[in-house]
């Protein structure tokens, strides 16, 4: 057998595309399932009920795609929507009470989303845009979710304080170590207030890291430093044990108060009150 010594210059020109197909057995089943779904007028919950009765997994996949959520994201959404349902959020829950199951999804906006999608006329450019969204959209949505909640808090902080620092590490109580916080008021050297912002599902921090990040701030801050935690996201109900741990910290006094976007007025009032009391 002759020996060969190959080079990249020899091999690269010979590289070609390996043919593939995105469809597996489920995808082929789903395409048939979608093709067979015909409605003359607007979609109702009865149509959706029929889809789930025909093929629950394909129906749920259709709902997820209509709502533009990844599989993991939609699973968390379902857990949150059905968090107090003893039958869970899947097939057993649907079979136990189909009408109630569909009512929850309709209230979430599924029927409206499907009808809006059906009524649209797409151009080829919009199809390309949709492919881009599915490829990059999940990570970008997570980043924006976190940034939007930070912006929400920053607007309120700016209304009350002239001096504050954003997304920096503050000096801990012992003066030797630090911890990161989204807002330090009035500064990272001697913060009277630290605010941490955690949007559920935002990228940059795994959800399991939220407890660790909060615990780090609690351990490092002075006992007389106010610690505000701002969080939001209905899917917290799918991680209720972690959320309960945050509430435990608040009940123990480690966190002054936990706020959501619906508690905007409470957050603003507390910021103003503390400013008045501390003279900062």
Protein Blocks (a to p, Z undefined) as FASTA:
>chain_A
ZZddddfklmmmmpccddddfbdfklmmmmmmmmmpccfbdcdfklmmmmmmmommlmmm
mmmmmnopafklmmmmmmmmmmmgmnbjmlmlmmmmmmlmmmmmmmnommmmmmmmmmpc
cdfklmmmmmmmmmmmmmmmmmmmmmmmmmmmmmmmmmmpmbdcehiadddfkopaccdd
fbdcfbfklccbdcddddehiahiafklmmmmmmmmmmmmcfklccddddedjklmmmmm
mmmmmmmmmmnomambacdfklmmmmmmmmmmmmmmnoZZ
